[in-house]
Amino acid sequence: MKRKLKLSLISSFVSTIVFIIVMNIFGNIKSLSSAIIVAIIFFIAFFIFHFIFTGIFIRKA
């Protein structure tokens, strides 16, 4: 359970960083504050998604 949580955290963090880099390349985010807000929202969303996804995947395996 603890390993699953750590895996979800790491994958969420990586996904968030990738998202920030992509948004900076396209220049959609002009101010840093909005970038941070979007990053936090995406981090939570990715974390929940990975947690549910890995839970289903581990149960089936």
N, CA, C and O atoms as a Tripos MOL2 file, in Angstrom:
@<TRIPOS>MOLECULE
protein
  244   243    61     0     0
PROTEIN
NO_CHARGES

@<TRIPOS>ATOM
      1 N           0.8300   -1.2050    0.0000 N.3       1 MET1
      2 CA          0.0000    0.0000    0.0000 C.3       1 MET1
      3 C           0.8710    1.2650    0.0000 C.2       1 MET1
      4 O           0.5930    2.2230   -0.7210 O.2       1 MET1
      5 N           1.9300    1.2490    0.8230 N.am      2 LYS2
      6 CA          2.8140    2.4080    0.9090 C.3       2 LYS2
      7 C           3.5910    2.5890   -0.4000 C.2       2 LYS2
      8 O           3.8440    3.7120   -0.8370 O.2       2 LYS2
      9 N           3.9650    1.4530   -1.0190 N.am      3 ARG3
     10 CA          4.6930    1.5040   -2.2830 C.3       3 ARG3
     11 C           3.7910    2.0790   -3.3820 C.2       3 ARG3
     12 O           4.2380    2.8580   -4.2230 O.2       3 ARG3
     13 N           2.5240    1.6820   -3.3590 N.am      4 LYS4
     14 CA          1.5460    2.1710   -4.3330 C.3       4 LYS4
     15 C           1.3670    3.6790   -4.2050 C.2       4 LYS4
     16 O           1.2720    4.3930   -5.2030 O.2       4 LYS4
     17 N           1.3230    4.1490   -2.9740 N.am      5 LEU5
     18 CA          1.1590    5.5730   -2.7020 C.3       5 LEU5
     19 C           2.3630    6.3570   -3.2100 C.2       5 LEU5
     20 O           2.2190    7.4240   -3.8060 O.2       5 LEU5
     21 N           3.5590    5.8060   -2.9630 N.am      6 LYS6
     22 CA          4.8000    6.4550   -3.4050 C.3       6 LYS6
     23 C           4.8620    6.4920   -4.9280 C.2       6 LYS6
     24 O           5.2800    7.4910   -5.5120 O.2       6 LYS6
     25 N           4.4450    5.4000   -5.5690 N.am      7 LEU7
     26 CA          4.4330    5.3030   -7.0290 C.3       7 LEU7
     27 C           3.4760    6.3330   -7.6210 C.2       7 LEU7
     28 O           3.7910    6.9800   -8.6190 O.2       7 LEU7
     29 N           2.3150    6.4810   -7.0060 N.am      8 SER8
     30 CA          1.3260    7.4640   -7.4570 C.3       8 SER8
     31 C           1.8660    8.8810   -7.3250 C.2       8 SER8
     32 O           1.6810    9.7090   -8.2160 O.2       8 SER8
     33 N           2.5360    9.1550   -6.2050 N.am      9 LEU9
     34 CA          3.1140   10.4770   -5.9650 C.3       9 LEU9
     35 C           4.1740   10.8120   -7.0050 C.2       9 LEU9
     36 O           4.1760   11.9050   -7.5700 O.2       9 LEU9
     37 N           5.0830    9.8550   -7.2550 N.am     10 ILE10
     38 CA          6.1790   10.0790   -8.2050 C.3      10 ILE10
     39 C           5.6360   10.3070   -9.6090 C.2      10 ILE10
     40 O           6.0570   11.2380  -10.2950 O.2      10 ILE10
     41 N           4.7000    9.4560  -10.0400 N.am     11 SER11
     42 CA          4.1490    9.5900  -11.3910 C.3      11 SER11
     43 C           3.3550   10.8780  -11.5420 C.2      11 SER11
     44 O           3.3720   11.4900  -12.6090 O.2      11 SER11
     45 N           2.6620   11.2960  -10.4950 N.am     12 SER12
     46 CA          1.9210   12.5540  -10.5270 C.3      12 SER12
     47 C           2.8760   13.7280  -10.6440 C.2      12 SER12
     48 O           2.6330   14.6670  -11.4020 O.2      12 SER12
     49 N           3.9650   13.6700   -9.8860 N.am     13 PHE13
     50 CA          4.9710   14.7320   -9.8920 C.3      13 PHE13
     51 C           5.6070   14.8640  -11.2730 C.2      13 PHE13
     52 O           5.7660   15.9700  -11.7900 O.2      13 PHE13
     53 N           5.9690   13.7250  -11.8630 N.am     14 VAL14
     54 CA          6.5780   13.7200  -13.1970 C.3      14 VAL14
     55 C           5.5970   14.2670  -14.2370 C.2      14 VAL14
     56 O           5.9680   15.0810  -15.0830 O.2      14 VAL14
     57 N           4.3400   13.8100  -14.1630 N.am     15 SER15
     58 CA          3.3100   14.2690  -15.1000 C.3      15 SER15
     59 C           3.1090   15.7750  -15.0020 C.2      15 SER15
     60 O           2.9460   16.4580  -16.0130 O.2      15 SER15
     61 N           3.1220   16.2850  -13.7700 N.am     16 THR16
     62 CA          2.9450   17.7220  -13.5380 C.3      16 THR16
     63 C           4.1110   18.5220  -14.1290 C.2      16 THR16
     64 O           3.8980   19.5540  -14.7650 O.2      16 THR16
     65 N           5.3380   18.0450  -13.9180 N.am     17 ILE17
     66 CA          6.5240   18.7250  -14.4510 C.3      17 ILE17
     67 C           6.4780   18.7520  -15.9810 C.2      17 ILE17
     68 O           6.7520   19.7770  -16.6060 O.2      17 ILE17
     69 N           6.1260   17.6100  -16.5670 N.am     18 VAL18
     70 CA          6.0200   17.5230  -18.0300 C.3      18 VAL18
     71 C           4.9680   18.5070  -18.5430 C.2      18 VAL18
     72 O           5.1740   19.1890  -19.5470 O.2      18 VAL18
     73 N           3.8300   18.5680  -17.8310 N.am     19 PHE19
     74 CA          2.7550   19.4830  -18.2210 C.3      19 PHE19
     75 C           3.2200   20.9400  -18.1790 C.2      19 PHE19
     76 O           2.9270   21.7100  -19.0930 O.2      19 PHE19
     77 N           3.9430   21.3190  -17.1190 N.am     20 ILE20
     78 CA          4.4480   22.6880  -16.9760 C.3      20 ILE20
     79 C           5.4100   23.0340  -18.1170 C.2      20 ILE20
     80 O           5.3420   24.1250  -18.6830 O.2      20 ILE20
     81 N           6.3080   22.0940  -18.4530 N.am     21 ILE21
     82 CA          7.2710   22.3130  -19.5390 C.3      21 ILE21
     83 C           6.5310   22.5150  -20.8660 C.2      21 ILE21
     84 O           6.8530   23.4230  -21.6320 O.2      21 ILE21
     85 N           5.5350   21.6590  -21.1310 N.am     22 VAL22
     86 CA          4.7520   21.7550  -22.3690 C.3      22 VAL22
     87 C           4.0210   23.0900  -22.4370 C.2      22 VAL22
     88 O           4.0170   23.7440  -23.4800 O.2      22 VAL22
     89 N           3.3990   23.5020  -21.3240 N.am     23 MET23
     90 CA          2.6760   24.7710  -21.2980 C.3      23 MET23
     91 C           3.6220   25.9570  -21.5130 C.2      23 MET23
     92 O           3.2510   26.9350  -22.1620 O.2      23 MET23
     93 N           4.8330   25.8750  -20.9760 N.am     24 ASN24
     94 CA          5.8140   26.9470  -21.1640 C.3      24 ASN24
     95 C           6.2780   27.0340  -22.6140 C.2      24 ASN24
     96 O           6.5150   28.1250  -23.1330 O.2      24 ASN24
     97 N           6.4050   25.8750  -23.2670 N.am     25 ILE25
     98 CA          6.8110   25.8500  -24.6780 C.3      25 ILE25
     99 C           5.7470   26.5230  -25.5390 C.2      25 ILE25
    100 O           6.0660   27.3190  -26.4230 O.2      25 ILE25
    101 N           4.4810   26.1990  -25.2760 N.am     26 PHE26
    102 CA          3.3910   26.7830  -26.0550 C.3      26 PHE26
    103 C           3.0420   28.2020  -25.6060 C.2      26 PHE26
    104 O           2.3360   28.9260  -26.3080 O.2      26 PHE26
    105 N           3.5390   28.5920  -24.4340 N.am     27 GLY27
    106 CA          3.3460   29.9540  -23.9460 C.3      27 GLY27
    107 C           1.9190   30.2840  -23.5550 C.2      27 GLY27
    108 O           1.5110   31.4440  -23.6070 O.2      27 GLY27
    109 N           1.1510   29.2670  -23.1610 N.am     28 ASN28
    110 CA         -0.2410   29.5080  -22.7700 C.3      28 ASN28
    111 C          -0.3430   30.1500  -21.3930 C.2      28 ASN28
    112 O          -1.3060   30.8580  -21.0970 O.2      28 ASN28
    113 N           0.6570   29.8960  -20.5590 N.am     29 ILE29
    114 CA          0.6300   30.4680  -19.2180 C.3      29 ILE29
    115 C           1.5680   31.6730  -19.1990 C.2      29 ILE29
    116 O           2.7750   31.5360  -19.3990 O.2      29 ILE29
    117 N           1.0060   32.8370  -18.9600 N.am     30 LYS30
    118 CA          1.8050   34.0710  -18.9790 C.3      30 LYS30
    119 C           2.3650   34.3980  -17.5940 C.2      30 LYS30
    120 O           3.5310   34.7700  -17.4660 O.2      30 LYS30
    121 N           1.5450   34.2590  -16.5720 N.am     31 SER31
    122 CA          2.0020   34.6090  -15.2230 C.3      31 SER31
    123 C           2.3720   33.3650  -14.4220 C.2      31 SER31
    124 O           1.8250   32.2850  -14.6460 O.2      31 SER31
    125 N           3.2950   33.5280  -13.4970 N.am     32 LEU32
    126 CA          3.7770   32.4080  -12.6890 C.3      32 LEU32
    127 C           2.7120   31.9110  -11.7230 C.2      32 LEU32
    128 O           2.6230   30.7100  -11.4690 O.2      32 LEU32
    129 N           1.9040   32.8180  -11.1800 N.am     33 SER33
    130 CA          0.8810   32.4310  -10.2050 C.3      33 SER33
    131 C          -0.1650   31.4960  -10.8160 C.2      33 SER33
    132 O          -0.5800   30.5230  -10.1860 O.2      33 SER33
    133 N          -0.5890   31.7980  -12.0500 N.am     34 SER34
    134 CA         -1.5670   30.9240  -12.7060 C.3      34 SER34
    135 C          -0.9290   29.5760  -13.0520 C.2      34 SER34
    136 O          -1.6060   28.5470  -13.0370 O.2      34 SER34
    137 N           0.3650   29.5800  -13.3610 N.am     35 ALA35
    138 CA          1.0820   28.3420  -13.6500 C.3      35 ALA35
    139 C           1.1190   27.4500  -12.4110 C.2      35 ALA35
    140 O           0.9560   26.2340  -12.5100 O.2      35 ALA35
    141 N           1.3330   28.0580  -11.2490 N.am     36 ILE36
    142 CA          1.3860   27.3080   -9.9940 C.3      36 ILE36
    143 C           0.0030   26.7290   -9.6570 C.2      36 ILE36
    144 O          -0.1010   25.5780   -9.2360 O.2      36 ILE36
    145 N          -1.0470   27.5240   -9.8420 N.am     37 ILE37
    146 CA         -2.4160   27.0640   -9.5670 C.3      37 ILE37
    147 C          -2.7680   25.8800  -10.4660 C.2      37 ILE37
    148 O          -3.2960   24.8710   -9.9980 O.2      37 ILE37
    149 N          -2.4730   26.0100  -11.7590 N.am     38 VAL38
    150 CA         -2.7420   24.9330  -12.7220 C.3      38 VAL38
    151 C          -1.9350   23.6880  -12.3640 C.2      38 VAL38
    152 O          -2.4440   22.5700  -12.4490 O.2      38 VAL38
    153 N          -0.6720   23.8780  -11.9620 N.am     39 ALA39
    154 CA          0.1920   22.7630  -11.5830 C.3      39 ALA39
    155 C          -0.3650   22.0140  -10.3810 C.2      39 ALA39
    156 O          -0.3320   20.7840  -10.3470 O.2      39 ALA39
    157 N          -0.8780   22.7470   -9.3880 N.am     40 ILE40
    158 CA         -1.4490   22.1200   -8.1940 C.3      40 ILE40
    159 C          -2.6930   21.3110   -8.5640 C.2      40 ILE40
    160 O          -2.8630   20.1790   -8.1110 O.2      40 ILE40
    161 N          -3.5600   21.9010   -9.3920 N.am     41 ILE41
    162 CA         -4.7840   21.2080   -9.8290 C.3      41 ILE41
    163 C          -4.4170   19.9330  -10.5890 C.2      41 ILE41
    164 O          -4.9960   18.8730  -10.3520 O.2      41 ILE41
    165 N          -3.4520   20.0430  -11.5020 N.am     42 PHE42
    166 CA         -3.0300   18.8830  -12.2840 C.3      42 PHE42
    167 C          -2.3840   17.8230  -11.4080 C.2      42 PHE42
    168 O          -2.5890   16.6280  -11.6220 O.2      42 PHE42
    169 N          -1.5920   18.2590  -10.4070 N.am     43 PHE43
    170 CA         -0.9370   17.3120   -9.5070 C.3      43 PHE43
    171 C          -1.9780   16.4880   -8.7590 C.2      43 PHE43
    172 O          -1.8490   15.2680   -8.6590 O.2      43 PHE43
    173 N          -3.0150   17.1490   -8.2310 N.am     44 ILE44
    174 CA         -4.0730   16.4500   -7.5020 C.3      44 ILE44
    175 C          -4.8230   15.5030   -8.4370 C.2      44 ILE44
    176 O          -5.1010   14.3580   -8.0820 O.2      44 ILE44
    177 N          -5.1490   15.9950   -9.6380 N.am     45 ALA45
    178 CA         -5.8780   15.1770  -10.6080 C.3      45 ALA45
    179 C          -5.0670   13.9490  -11.0220 C.2      45 ALA45
    180 O          -5.5990   12.8390  -11.0570 O.2      45 ALA45
    181 N          -3.7910   14.1400  -11.3360 N.am     46 PHE46
    182 CA         -2.9240   13.0200  -11.7110 C.3      46 PHE46
    183 C          -2.7770   12.0340  -10.5610 C.2      46 PHE46
    184 O          -2.7780   10.8210  -10.7700 O.2      46 PHE46
    185 N          -2.6500   12.5660   -9.3360 N.am     47 PHE47
    186 CA         -2.4700   11.7100   -8.1680 C.3      47 PHE47
    187 C          -3.6840   10.8120   -7.9710 C.2      47 PHE47
    188 O          -3.5400    9.6070   -7.7610 O.2      47 PHE47
    189 N          -4.8830   11.3930   -8.0370 N.am     48 ILE48
    190 CA         -6.1220   10.6170   -7.8690 C.3      48 ILE48
    191 C          -6.2380    9.5740   -8.9760 C.2      48 ILE48
    192 O          -6.5660    8.4150   -8.7220 O.2      48 ILE48
    193 N          -5.9610   10.0100  -10.2240 N.am     49 PHE49
    194 CA         -6.0440    9.1060  -11.3680 C.3      49 PHE49
    195 C          -5.0810    7.9250  -11.2200 C.2      49 PHE49
    196 O          -5.4810    6.7750  -11.4010 O.2      49 PHE49
    197 N          -3.8220    8.2020  -10.8930 N.am     50 HIS50
    198 CA         -2.8260    7.1380  -10.7460 C.3      50 HIS50
    199 C          -3.1640    6.2150   -9.5840 C.2      50 HIS50
    200 O          -2.9590    5.0040   -9.6680 O.2      50 HIS50
    201 N          -3.6830    6.7860   -8.4980 N.am     51 PHE51
    202 CA         -4.0240    5.9910   -7.3160 C.3      51 PHE51
    203 C          -5.1350    5.0000   -7.6500 C.2      51 PHE51
    204 O          -5.0560    3.8290   -7.2790 O.2      51 PHE51
    205 N          -6.1750    5.4680   -8.3520 N.am     52 ILE52
    206 CA         -7.2910    4.6010   -8.7460 C.3      52 ILE52
    207 C          -6.8170    3.5890   -9.7870 C.2      52 ILE52
    208 O          -7.1310    2.4030   -9.6920 O.2      52 ILE52
    209 N          -6.0600    4.0580  -10.7810 N.am     53 PHE53
    210 CA         -5.5880    3.2020  -11.8700 C.3      53 PHE53
    211 C          -4.6980    2.0740  -11.3500 C.2      53 PHE53
    212 O          -4.8770    0.9150  -11.7240 O.2      53 PHE53
    213 N          -3.7280    2.4200  -10.4790 N.am     54 THR54
    214 CA         -2.8340    1.3870   -9.9400 C.3      54 THR54
    215 C          -3.6100    0.4330   -9.0300 C.2      54 THR54
    216 O          -3.2920   -0.7550   -8.9630 O.2      54 THR54
    217 N          -4.6170    0.9420   -8.3360 N.am     55 GLY55
    218 CA         -5.4520    0.0880   -7.4870 C.3      55 GLY55
    219 C          -6.1870   -0.9670   -8.2880 C.2      55 GLY55
    220 O          -6.2400   -2.1310   -7.8910 O.2      55 GLY55
    221 N          -6.7590   -0.5600   -9.4270 N.am     56 ILE56
    222 CA         -7.4710   -1.4880  -10.3130 C.3      56 ILE56
    223 C          -6.4720   -2.4700  -10.9240 C.2      56 ILE56
    224 O          -6.7370   -3.6700  -10.9960 O.2      56 ILE56
    225 N          -5.3230   -1.9540  -11.3630 N.am     57 PHE57
    226 CA         -4.3050   -2.7680  -12.0270 C.3      57 PHE57
    227 C          -3.7420   -3.8350  -11.0890 C.2      57 PHE57
    228 O          -3.5700   -4.9880  -11.4850 O.2      57 PHE57
    229 N          -3.4540   -3.4450   -9.8380 N.am     58 ILE58
    230 CA         -2.8870   -4.3810   -8.8630 C.3      58 ILE58
    231 C          -3.9190   -5.4500   -8.4880 C.2      58 ILE58
    232 O          -3.5600   -6.6140   -8.3100 O.2      58 ILE58
    233 N          -5.1890   -5.0700   -8.3660 N.am     59 ARG59
    234 CA         -6.2330   -6.0240   -8.0130 C.3      59 ARG59
    235 C          -6.4230   -7.0800   -9.0900 C.2      59 ARG59
    236 O          -6.6760   -8.2450   -8.7820 O.2      59 ARG59
    237 N          -6.3000   -6.6750  -10.3660 N.am     60 LYS60
    238 CA         -6.4780   -7.6120  -11.4830 C.3      60 LYS60
    239 C          -5.2880   -8.5490  -11.6360 C.2      60 LYS60
    240 O          -5.4520   -9.6860  -12.0780 O.2      60 LYS60
    241 N          -4.0960   -8.0890  -11.2770 N.am     61 ALA61
    242 CA         -2.8590   -8.8640  -11.4550 C.3      61 ALA61
    243 C          -2.8020  -10.0550  -10.5040 C.2      61 ALA61
    244 O          -1.8310  -10.8120  -10.5200 O.2      61 ALA61
@<TRIPOS>BOND
     1     1     2 1
     2     2     3 1
     3     3     4 2
     4     3     5 am
     5     5     6 1
     6     6     7 1
     7     7     8 2
     8     7     9 am
     9     9    10 1
    10    10    11 1
    11    11    12 2
    12    11    13 am
    13    13    14 1
    14    14    15 1
    15    15    16 2
    16    15    17 am
    17    17    18 1
    18    18    19 1
    19    19    20 2
    20    19    21 am
    21    21    22 1
    22    22    23 1
    23    23    24 2
    24    23    25 am
    25    25    26 1
    26    26    27 1
    27    27    28 2
    28    27    29 am
    29    29    30 1
    30    30    31 1
    31    31    32 2
    32    31    33 am
    33    33    34 1
    34    34    35 1
    35    35    36 2
    36    35    37 am
    37    37    38 1
    38    38    39 1
    39    39    40 2
    40    39    41 am
    41    41    42 1
    42    42    43 1
    43    43    44 2
    44    43    45 am
    45    45    46 1
    46    46    47 1
    47    47    48 2
    48    47    49 am
    49    49    50 1
    50    50    51 1
    51    51    52 2
    52    51    53 am
    53    53    54 1
    54    54    55 1
    55    55    56 2
    56    55    57 am
    57    57    58 1
    58    58    59 1
    59    59    60 2
    60    59    61 am
    61    61    62 1
    62    62    63 1
    63    63    64 2
    64    63    65 am
    65    65    66 1
    66    66    67 1
    67    67    68 2
    68    67    69 am
    69    69    70 1
    70    70    71 1
    71    71    72 2
    72    71    73 am
    73    73    74 1
    74    74    75 1
    75    75    76 2
    76    75    77 am
    77    77    78 1
    78    78    79 1
    79    79    80 2
    80    79    81 am
    81    81    82 1
    82    82    83 1
    83    83    84 2
    84    83    85 am
    85    85    86 1
    86    86    87 1
    87    87    88 2
    88    87    89 am
    89    89    90 1
    90    90    91 1
    91    91    92 2
    92    91    93 am
    93    93    94 1
    94    94    95 1
    95    95    96 2
    96    95    97 am
    97    97    98 1
    98    98    99 1
    99    99   100 2
   100    99   101 am
   101   101   102 1
   102   102   103 1
   103   103   104 2
   104   103   105 am
   105   105   106 1
   106   106   107 1
   107   107   108 2
   108   107   109 am
   109   109   110 1
   110   110   111 1
   111   111   112 2
   112   111   113 am
   113   113   114 1
   114   114   115 1
   115   115   116 2
   116   115   117 am
   117   117   118 1
   118   118   119 1
   119   119   120 2
   120   119   121 am
   121   121   122 1
   122   122   123 1
   123   123   124 2
   124   123   125 am
   125   125   126 1
   126   126   127 1
   127   127   128 2
   128   127   129 am
   129   129   130 1
   130   130   131 1
   131   131   132 2
   132   131   133 am
   133   133   134 1
   134   134   135 1
   135   135   136 2
   136   135   137 am
   137   137   138 1
   138   138   139 1
   139   139   140 2
   140   139   141 am
   141   141   142 1
   142   142   143 1
   143   143   144 2
   144   143   145 am
   145   145   146 1
   146   146   147 1
   147   147   148 2
   148   147   149 am
   149   149   150 1
   150   150   151 1
   151   151   152 2
   152   151   153 am
   153   153   154 1
   154   154   155 1
   155   155   156 2
   156   155   157 am
   157   157   158 1
   158   158   159 1
   159   159   160 2
   160   159   161 am
   161   161   162 1
   162   162   163 1
   163   163   164 2
   164   163   165 am
   165   165   166 1
   166   166   167 1
   167   167   168 2
   168   167   169 am
   169   169   170 1
   170   170   171 1
   171   171   172 2
   172   171   173 am
   173   173   174 1
   174   174   175 1
   175   175   176 2
   176   175   177 am
   177   177   178 1
   178   178   179 1
   179   179   180 2
   180   179   181 am
   181   181   182 1
   182   182   183 1
   183   183   184 2
   184   183   185 am
   185   185   186 1
   186   186   187 1
   187   187   188 2
   188   187   189 am
   189   189   190 1
   190   190   191 1
   191   191   192 2
   192   191   193 am
   193   193   194 1
   194   194   195 1
   195   195   196 2
   196   195   197 am
   197   197   198 1
   198   198   199 1
   199   199   200 2
   200   199   201 am
   201   201   202 1
   202   202   203 1
   203   203   204 2
   204   203   205 am
   205   205   206 1
   206   206   207 1
   207   207   208 2
   208   207   209 am
   209   209   210 1
   210   210   211 1
   211   211   212 2
   212   211   213 am
   213   213   214 1
   214   214   215 1
   215   215   216 2
   216   215   217 am
   217   217   218 1
   218   218   219 1
   219   219   220 2
   220   219   221 am
   221   221   222 1
   222   222   223 1
   223   223   224 2
   224   223   225 am
   225   225   226 1
   226   226   227 1
   227   227   228 2
   228   227   229 am
   229   229   230 1
   230   230   231 1
   231   231   232 2
   232   231   233 am
   233   233   234 1
   234   234   235 1
   235   235   236 2
   236   235   237 am
   237   237   238 1
   238   238   239 1
   239   239   240 2
   240   239   241 am
   241   241   242 1
   242   242   243 1
   243   243   244 2
@<TRIPOS>SUBSTRUCTURE
     1 MET1         2 RESIDUE 1 A MET
     2 LYS2         6 RESIDUE 1 A LYS
     3 ARG3        10 RESIDUE 1 A ARG
     4 LYS4        14 RESIDUE 1 A LYS
     5 LEU5        18 RESIDUE 1 A LEU
     6 LYS6        22 RESIDUE 1 A LYS
     7 LEU7        26 RESIDUE 1 A LEU
     8 SER8        30 RESIDUE 1 A SER
     9 LEU9        34 RESIDUE 1 A LEU
    10 ILE10       38 RESIDUE 1 A ILE
    11 SER11       42 RESIDUE 1 A SER
    12 SER12       46 RESIDUE 1 A SER
    13 PHE13       50 RESIDUE 1 A PHE
    14 VAL14       54 RESIDUE 1 A VAL
    15 SER15       58 RESIDUE 1 A SER
    16 THR16       62 RESIDUE 1 A THR
    17 ILE17       66 RESIDUE 1 A ILE
    18 VAL18       70 RESIDUE 1 A VAL
    19 PHE19       74 RESIDUE 1 A PHE
    20 ILE20       78 RESIDUE 1 A ILE
    21 ILE21       82 RESIDUE 1 A ILE
    22 VAL22       86 RESIDUE 1 A VAL
    23 MET23       90 RESIDUE 1 A MET
    24 ASN24       94 RESIDUE 1 A ASN
    25 ILE25       98 RESIDUE 1 A ILE
    26 PHE26      102 RESIDUE 1 A PHE
    27 GLY27      106 RESIDUE 1 A GLY
    28 ASN28      110 RESIDUE 1 A ASN
    29 ILE29      114 RESIDUE 1 A ILE
    30 LYS30      118 RESIDUE 1 A LYS
    31 SER31      122 RESIDUE 1 A SER
    32 LEU32      126 RESIDUE 1 A LEU
    33 SER33      130 RESIDUE 1 A SER
    34 SER34      134 RESIDUE 1 A SER
    35 ALA35      138 RESIDUE 1 A ALA
    36 ILE36      142 RESIDUE 1 A ILE
    37 ILE37      146 RESIDUE 1 A ILE
    38 VAL38      150 RESIDUE 1 A VAL
    39 ALA39      154 RESIDUE 1 A ALA
    40 ILE40      158 RESIDUE 1 A ILE
    41 ILE41      162 RESIDUE 1 A ILE
    42 PHE42      166 RESIDUE 1 A PHE
    43 PHE43      170 RESIDUE 1 A PHE
    44 ILE44      174 RESIDUE 1 A ILE
    45 ALA45      178 RESIDUE 1 A ALA
    46 PHE46      182 RESIDUE 1 A PHE
    47 PHE47      186 RESIDUE 1 A PHE
    48 ILE48      190 RESIDUE 1 A ILE
    49 PHE49      194 RESIDUE 1 A PHE
    50 HIS50      198 RESIDUE 1 A HIS
    51 PHE51      202 RESIDUE 1 A PHE
    52 ILE52      206 RESIDUE 1 A ILE
    53 PHE53      210 RESIDUE 1 A PHE
    54 THR54      214 RESIDUE 1 A THR
    55 GLY55      218 RESIDUE 1 A GLY
    56 ILE56      222 RESIDUE 1 A ILE
    57 PHE57      226 RESIDUE 1 A PHE
    58 ILE58      230 RESIDUE 1 A ILE
    59 ARG59      234 RESIDUE 1 A ARG
    60 LYS60      238 RESIDUE 1 A LYS
    61 ALA61      242 RESIDUE 1 A ALA
